[in-house]
Amino acid sequence: MVAASGCSSGSIHWPITAPEVPAVSMPGDPVPKVQDCITIGTGTPSKYVCGGKVYTAHELRKKREDAAAAASAGK
């Protein structure tokens, strides 16, 4: 009796998560976004390089929330 697996290949190819081109910060955009950063650590919390500075995922979220609160308070 032969057991068959669901995979046709014995090797797994993981996708590359690092961007091909270095992240560029947009002028006039004070809040870095994860999409514009380079991932340097996928632990807990994940770490990113944005505009030459290292941020954790929590720090980026906090900066985004603070900017949104300041924008809504200024209206």
KOLGU-4560 file (N, C-alpha, C; in nm, 3 decimals, padded with zeros to 5 digits):
<recs>
<n_xx: 00.084 n_yy: -00.117 n_zz: 00.000 ca_xx: 00.000 ca_yy: 00.000 ca_zz: 00.000 c_xx: 00.089 c_yy: 00.124 c_zz: 00.000 mol: A seq: 1 type: MET>
<n_xx: 00.057 n_yy: 00.222 n_zz: -00.081 ca_xx: 00.136 ca_yy: 00.344 ca_zz: -00.092 c_xx: 00.051 c_yy: 00.461 c_zz: -00.044 mol: A seq: 2 type: VAL>
<n_xx: 00.110 n_yy: 00.540 n_zz: 00.043 ca_xx: 00.040 ca_yy: 00.659 ca_zz: 00.092 c_xx: 00.081 c_yy: 00.779 c_zz: 00.007 mol: A seq: 3 type: ALA>
<n_xx: -00.014 n_yy: 00.853 n_zz: -00.039 ca_xx: 00.015 ca_yy: 00.970 ca_zz: -00.122 c_xx: -00.011 c_yy: 01.097 c_zz: -00.041 mol: A seq: 4 type: ALA>
<n_xx: 00.078 n_yy: 01.192 n_zz: -00.059 ca_xx: 00.058 ca_yy: 01.320 ca_zz: 00.009 c_xx: -00.006 c_yy: 01.419 c_zz: -00.086 mol: A seq: 5 type: SER>
<n_xx: -00.054 n_yy: 01.530 n_zz: -00.031 ca_xx: -00.121 ca_yy: 01.631 ca_zz: -00.113 c_xx: -00.025 c_yy: 01.717 c_zz: -00.193 mol: A seq: 6 type: GLY>
<n_xx: 00.104 n_yy: 01.709 n_zz: -00.166 ca_xx: 00.202 ca_yy: 01.790 ca_zz: -00.237 c_xx: 00.270 c_yy: 01.708 c_zz: -00.345 mol: A seq: 7 type: CYS>
<n_xx: 00.288 n_yy: 01.767 n_zz: -00.459 ca_xx: 00.354 ca_yy: 01.696 ca_zz: -00.567 c_xx: 00.504 c_yy: 01.708 c_zz: -00.559 mol: A seq: 8 type: SER>
<n_xx: 00.553 n_yy: 01.805 n_zz: -00.485 ca_xx: 00.697 ca_yy: 01.826 ca_zz: -00.473 c_xx: 00.739 c_yy: 01.807 c_zz: -00.328 mol: A seq: 9 type: SER>
<n_xx: 00.860 n_yy: 01.761 n_zz: -00.309 ca_xx: 00.910 ca_yy: 01.739 ca_zz: -00.174 c_xx: 00.969 c_yy: 01.864 c_zz: -00.111 mol: A seq: 10 type: GLY>
<n_xx: 00.990 n_yy: 01.969 n_zz: -00.189 ca_xx: 01.051 ca_yy: 02.091 ca_zz: -00.134 c_xx: 00.948 c_yy: 02.203 c_zz: -00.129 mol: A seq: 11 type: SER>
<n_xx: 00.966 n_yy: 02.289 n_zz: -00.031 ca_xx: 00.877 ca_yy: 02.403 ca_zz: -00.013 c_xx: 00.955 c_yy: 02.529 c_zz: -00.047 mol: A seq: 12 type: ILE>
<n_xx: 00.898 n_yy: 02.615 n_zz: -00.127 ca_xx: 00.962 ca_yy: 02.741 ca_zz: -00.164 c_xx: 00.886 c_yy: 02.855 c_zz: -00.096 mol: A seq: 13 type: HIS>
<n_xx: 00.951 n_yy: 02.921 n_zz: -00.003 ca_xx: 00.889 ca_yy: 03.032 ca_zz: 00.070 c_xx: 00.903 c_yy: 03.159 c_zz: -00.011 mol: A seq: 14 type: TRP>
<n_xx: 00.802 n_yy: 03.244 n_zz: -00.010 ca_xx: 00.813 ca_yy: 03.370 ca_zz: -00.083 c_xx: 00.912 c_yy: 03.465 c_zz: -00.014 mol: A seq: 15 type: PRO>
<n_xx: 00.973 n_yy: 03.548 n_zz: -00.092 ca_xx: 01.065 ca_yy: 03.648 ca_zz: -00.037 c_xx: 00.982 c_yy: 03.765 c_zz: 00.011 mol: A seq: 16 type: ILE>
<n_xx: 01.000 n_yy: 03.805 n_zz: 00.138 ca_xx: 00.919 ca_yy: 03.912 ca_zz: 00.193 c_xx: 00.990 c_yy: 04.046 c_zz: 00.190 mol: A seq: 17 type: THR>
<n_xx: 01.120 n_yy: 04.047 n_zz: 00.169 ca_xx: 01.192 ca_yy: 04.174 ca_zz: 00.167 c_xx: 01.169 c_yy: 04.243 c_zz: 00.032 mol: A seq: 18 type: ALA>
<n_xx: 01.153 n_yy: 04.375 n_zz: 00.034 ca_xx: 01.132 ca_yy: 04.446 ca_zz: -00.092 c_xx: 01.257 c_yy: 04.444 c_zz: -00.178 mol: A seq: 19 type: PRO>
<n_xx: 01.237 n_yy: 04.448 n_zz: -00.308 ca_xx: 01.349 ca_yy: 04.447 ca_zz: -00.402 c_xx: 01.420 c_yy: 04.582 c_zz: -00.403 mol: A seq: 20 type: GLU>
<n_xx: 01.345 n_yy: 04.688 n_zz: -00.376 ca_xx: 01.398 ca_yy: 04.824 ca_zz: -00.380 c_xx: 01.387 c_yy: 04.884 c_zz: -00.240 mol: A seq: 21 type: VAL>
<n_xx: 01.488 n_yy: 04.960 n_zz: -00.195 ca_xx: 01.479 ca_yy: 05.019 ca_zz: -00.062 c_xx: 01.357 c_yy: 05.109 c_zz: -00.048 mol: A seq: 22 type: PRO>
<n_xx: 01.301 n_yy: 05.111 n_zz: 00.071 ca_xx: 01.183 ca_yy: 05.193 ca_zz: 00.097 c_xx: 01.220 c_yy: 05.341 c_zz: 00.093 mol: A seq: 23 type: ALA>
<n_xx: 01.131 n_yy: 05.420 n_zz: 00.039 ca_xx: 01.153 ca_yy: 05.564 ca_zz: 00.028 c_xx: 01.041 c_yy: 05.634 c_zz: 00.103 mol: A seq: 24 type: VAL>
<n_xx: 01.077 n_yy: 05.726 n_zz: 00.190 ca_xx: 00.974 ca_yy: 05.800 ca_zz: 00.261 c_xx: 00.929 c_yy: 05.916 c_zz: 00.173 mol: A seq: 25 type: SER>
<n_xx: 00.800 n_yy: 05.938 n_zz: 00.172 ca_xx: 00.742 ca_yy: 06.044 ca_zz: 00.090 c_xx: 00.760 c_yy: 06.177 c_zz: 00.162 mol: A seq: 26 type: MET>
<n_xx: 00.804 n_yy: 06.281 n_zz: 00.090 ca_xx: 00.815 ca_yy: 06.411 ca_zz: 00.155 c_xx: 00.678 c_yy: 06.463 c_zz: 00.195 mol: A seq: 27 type: PRO>
<n_xx: 00.669 n_yy: 06.521 n_zz: 00.313 ca_xx: 00.543 ca_yy: 06.573 ca_zz: 00.360 c_xx: 00.456 c_yy: 06.468 c_zz: 00.430 mol: A seq: 28 type: GLY>
<n_xx: 00.501 n_yy: 06.344 n_zz: 00.432 ca_xx: 00.426 ca_yy: 06.238 ca_zz: 00.500 c_xx: 00.497 c_yy: 06.206 c_zz: 00.631 mol: A seq: 29 type: ASP>
<n_xx: 00.455 n_yy: 06.267 n_zz: 00.744 ca_xx: 00.528 ca_yy: 06.252 ca_zz: 00.869 c_xx: 00.513 c_yy: 06.115 c_zz: 00.934 mol: A seq: 30 type: PRO>
<n_xx: 00.412 n_yy: 06.037 n_zz: 00.896 ca_xx: 00.388 ca_yy: 05.909 ca_zz: 00.961 c_xx: 00.433 c_yy: 05.796 c_zz: 00.867 mol: A seq: 31 type: VAL>
<n_xx: 00.537 n_yy: 05.722 n_zz: 00.908 ca_xx: 00.579 ca_yy: 05.609 ca_zz: 00.824 c_xx: 00.475 c_yy: 05.498 c_zz: 00.825 mol: A seq: 32 type: PRO>
<n_xx: 00.459 n_yy: 05.433 n_zz: 00.712 ca_xx: 00.364 ca_yy: 05.322 ca_zz: 00.700 c_xx: 00.443 c_yy: 05.193 c_zz: 00.685 mol: A seq: 33 type: LYS>
<n_xx: 00.389 n_yy: 05.084 n_zz: 00.736 ca_xx: 00.455 ca_yy: 04.954 ca_zz: 00.725 c_xx: 00.483 c_yy: 04.919 c_zz: 00.579 mol: A seq: 34 type: VAL>
<n_xx: 00.391 n_yy: 04.956 n_zz: 00.490 ca_xx: 00.405 ca_yy: 04.925 ca_zz: 00.349 c_xx: 00.526 c_yy: 04.994 c_zz: 00.287 mol: A seq: 35 type: GLN>
<n_xx: 00.570 n_yy: 05.105 n_zz: 00.346 ca_xx: 00.682 ca_yy: 05.181 ca_zz: 00.293 c_xx: 00.813 c_yy: 05.149 c_zz: 00.363 mol: A seq: 36 type: ASP>
<n_xx: 00.812 n_yy: 05.053 n_zz: 00.454 ca_xx: 00.930 ca_yy: 05.021 ca_zz: 00.535 c_xx: 00.988 c_yy: 04.885 c_zz: 00.495 mol: A seq: 37 type: CYS>
<n_xx: 01.106 n_yy: 04.859 n_zz: 00.546 ca_xx: 01.173 ca_yy: 04.731 ca_zz: 00.523 c_xx: 01.166 c_yy: 04.651 c_zz: 00.653 mol: A seq: 38 type: ILE>
<n_xx: 01.119 n_yy: 04.528 n_zz: 00.644 ca_xx: 01.111 ca_yy: 04.440 ca_zz: 00.761 c_xx: 01.250 c_yy: 04.390 c_zz: 00.796 mol: A seq: 39 type: THR>
<n_xx: 01.291 n_yy: 04.409 n_zz: 00.922 ca_xx: 01.422 ca_yy: 04.358 ca_zz: 00.965 c_xx: 01.410 c_yy: 04.252 c_zz: 01.073 mol: A seq: 40 type: ILE>
<n_xx: 01.291 n_yy: 04.234 n_zz: 01.126 ca_xx: 01.271 ca_yy: 04.132 ca_zz: 01.229 c_xx: 01.125 c_yy: 04.093 c_zz: 01.235 mol: A seq: 41 type: GLY>
<n_xx: 01.099 n_yy: 03.963 n_zz: 01.231 ca_xx: 00.961 ca_yy: 03.917 ca_zz: 01.232 c_xx: 00.924 c_yy: 03.851 c_zz: 01.364 mol: A seq: 42 type: THR>
<n_xx: 00.994 n_yy: 03.888 n_zz: 01.468 ca_xx: 00.961 ca_yy: 03.835 ca_zz: 01.600 c_xx: 00.841 c_yy: 03.907 c_zz: 01.657 mol: A seq: 43 type: GLY>
<n_xx: 00.828 n_yy: 03.905 n_zz: 01.787 ca_xx: 00.718 ca_yy: 03.975 ca_zz: 01.851 c_xx: 00.776 c_yy: 04.085 c_zz: 01.938 mol: A seq: 44 type: THR>
<n_xx: 00.759 n_yy: 04.210 n_zz: 01.906 ca_xx: 00.690 ca_yy: 04.263 ca_zz: 01.788 c_xx: 00.783 c_yy: 04.268 c_zz: 01.667 mol: A seq: 45 type: PRO>
<n_xx: 00.725 n_yy: 04.277 n_zz: 01.549 ca_xx: 00.805 ca_yy: 04.289 ca_zz: 01.427 c_xx: 00.875 c_yy: 04.424 c_zz: 01.427 mol: A seq: 46 type: SER>
<n_xx: 00.992 n_yy: 04.429 n_zz: 01.362 ca_xx: 01.069 ca_yy: 04.552 ca_zz: 01.354 c_xx: 01.085 c_yy: 04.594 c_zz: 01.208 mol: A seq: 47 type: LYS>
<n_xx: 01.079 n_yy: 04.726 n_zz: 01.187 ca_xx: 01.086 ca_yy: 04.782 ca_zz: 01.053 c_xx: 01.184 c_yy: 04.899 c_zz: 01.051 mol: A seq: 48 type: TYR>
<n_xx: 01.247 n_yy: 04.921 n_zz: 00.934 ca_xx: 01.329 ca_yy: 05.039 ca_zz: 00.913 c_xx: 01.252 c_yy: 05.130 c_zz: 00.819 mol: A seq: 49 type: VAL>
<n_xx: 01.226 n_yy: 05.253 n_zz: 00.866 ca_xx: 01.152 ca_yy: 05.352 ca_zz: 00.789 c_xx: 01.230 c_yy: 05.483 c_zz: 00.795 mol: A seq: 50 type: CYS>
<n_xx: 01.274 n_yy: 05.531 n_zz: 00.681 ca_xx: 01.345 ca_yy: 05.659 ca_zz: 00.679 c_xx: 01.471 c_yy: 05.659 c_zz: 00.762 mol: A seq: 51 type: GLY>
<n_xx: 01.539 n_yy: 05.547 n_zz: 00.772 ca_xx: 01.663 ca_yy: 05.538 ca_zz: 00.847 c_xx: 01.645 c_yy: 05.514 c_zz: 00.997 mol: A seq: 52 type: GLY>
<n_xx: 01.522 n_yy: 05.504 n_zz: 01.044 ca_xx: 01.495 ca_yy: 05.478 ca_zz: 01.187 c_xx: 01.430 c_yy: 05.342 c_zz: 01.202 mol: A seq: 53 type: LYS>
<n_xx: 01.458 n_yy: 05.276 n_zz: 01.315 ca_xx: 01.400 ca_yy: 05.145 ca_zz: 01.344 c_xx: 01.277 c_yy: 05.164 c_zz: 01.431 mol: A seq: 54 type: VAL>
<n_xx: 01.166 n_yy: 05.102 n_zz: 01.391 ca_xx: 01.041 ca_yy: 05.107 ca_zz: 01.466 c_xx: 00.989 c_yy: 04.966 c_zz: 01.487 mol: A seq: 55 type: TYR>
<n_xx: 00.916 n_yy: 04.945 n_zz: 01.597 ca_xx: 00.843 ca_yy: 04.820 ca_zz: 01.613 c_xx: 00.704 c_yy: 04.842 c_zz: 01.553 mol: A seq: 56 type: THR>
<n_xx: 00.632 n_yy: 04.733 n_zz: 01.533 ca_xx: 00.496 ca_yy: 04.743 ca_zz: 01.480 c_xx: 00.409 c_yy: 04.827 c_zz: 01.573 mol: A seq: 57 type: ALA>
<n_xx: 00.431 n_yy: 04.814 n_zz: 01.703 ca_xx: 00.353 ca_yy: 04.890 ca_zz: 01.801 c_xx: 00.381 c_yy: 05.040 c_zz: 01.791 mol: A seq: 58 type: HIS>
<n_xx: 00.508 n_yy: 05.075 n_zz: 01.771 ca_xx: 00.544 ca_yy: 05.217 ca_zz: 01.758 c_xx: 00.483 c_yy: 05.278 c_zz: 01.632 mol: A seq: 59 type: GLU>
<n_xx: 00.484 n_yy: 05.203 n_zz: 01.522 ca_xx: 00.423 ca_yy: 05.253 ca_zz: 01.398 c_xx: 00.273 c_yy: 05.273 c_zz: 01.416 mol: A seq: 60 type: LEU>
<n_xx: 00.206 n_yy: 05.180 n_zz: 01.484 ca_xx: 00.062 ca_yy: 05.193 ca_zz: 01.509 c_xx: 00.035 c_yy: 05.316 c_zz: 01.594 mol: A seq: 61 type: ARG>
<n_xx: 00.116 n_yy: 05.336 n_zz: 01.698 ca_xx: 00.099 ca_yy: 05.451 ca_zz: 01.787 c_xx: 00.117 c_yy: 05.582 c_zz: 01.711 mol: A seq: 62 type: LYS>
<n_xx: 00.219 n_yy: 05.589 n_zz: 01.627 ca_xx: 00.243 ca_yy: 05.711 ca_zz: 01.548 c_xx: 00.125 c_yy: 05.738 c_zz: 01.456 mol: A seq: 63 type: LYS>
<n_xx: 00.071 n_yy: 05.633 n_zz: 01.395 ca_xx: -00.043 ca_yy: 05.647 ca_zz: 01.304 c_xx: -00.167 c_yy: 05.694 c_zz: 01.379 mol: A seq: 64 type: ARG>
<n_xx: -00.192 n_yy: 05.636 n_zz: 01.496 ca_xx: -00.308 ca_yy: 05.675 ca_zz: 01.577 c_xx: -00.293 c_yy: 05.818 c_zz: 01.629 mol: A seq: 65 type: GLU>
<n_xx: -00.173 n_yy: 05.857 n_zz: 01.672 ca_xx: -00.150 ca_yy: 05.993 ca_zz: 01.720 c_xx: -00.170 c_yy: 06.095 c_zz: 01.608 mol: A seq: 66 type: ASP>
<n_xx: -00.124 n_yy: 06.063 n_zz: 01.487 ca_xx: -00.140 ca_yy: 06.154 ca_zz: 01.373 c_xx: -00.287 c_yy: 06.167 c_zz: 01.337 mol: A seq: 67 type: ALA>
<n_xx: -00.364 n_yy: 06.058 n_zz: 01.344 ca_xx: -00.506 ca_yy: 06.062 ca_zz: 01.313 c_xx: -00.580 c_yy: 06.145 c_zz: 01.419 mol: A seq: 68 type: ALA>
<n_xx: -00.542 n_yy: 06.130 n_zz: 01.545 ca_xx: -00.606 ca_yy: 06.207 ca_zz: 01.652 c_xx: -00.576 c_yy: 06.357 c_zz: 01.637 mol: A seq: 69 type: ALA>
<n_xx: -00.451 n_yy: 06.388 n_zz: 01.601 ca_xx: -00.413 ca_yy: 06.529 ca_zz: 01.583 c_xx: -00.487 c_yy: 06.589 c_zz: 01.463 mol: A seq: 70 type: ALA>
<n_xx: -00.504 n_yy: 06.510 n_zz: 01.357 ca_xx: -00.574 ca_yy: 06.560 ca_zz: 01.238 c_xx: -00.721 c_yy: 06.584 c_zz: 01.269 mol: A seq: 71 type: ALA>
<n_xx: -00.783 n_yy: 06.496 n_zz: 01.345 ca_xx: -00.925 ca_yy: 06.513 ca_zz: 01.377 c_xx: -00.945 c_yy: 06.626 c_zz: 01.478 mol: A seq: 72 type: SER>
<n_xx: -00.847 n_yy: 06.650 n_zz: 01.565 ca_xx: -00.858 ca_yy: 06.758 ca_zz: 01.662 c_xx: -00.837 c_yy: 06.895 c_zz: 01.595 mol: A seq: 73 type: ALA>
<n_xx: -00.762 n_yy: 06.895 n_zz: 01.486 ca_xx: -00.733 ca_yy: 07.020 ca_zz: 01.416 c_xx: -00.844 c_yy: 07.063 c_zz: 01.321 mol: A seq: 74 type: GLY>
<n_xx: -00.946 n_yy: 06.981 n_zz: 01.302 ca_xx: -01.053 ca_yy: 07.014 ca_zz: 01.207 c_xx: -01.155 c_yy: 07.105 c_zz: 01.268 mol: A seq: 75 type: LYS>
</recs>
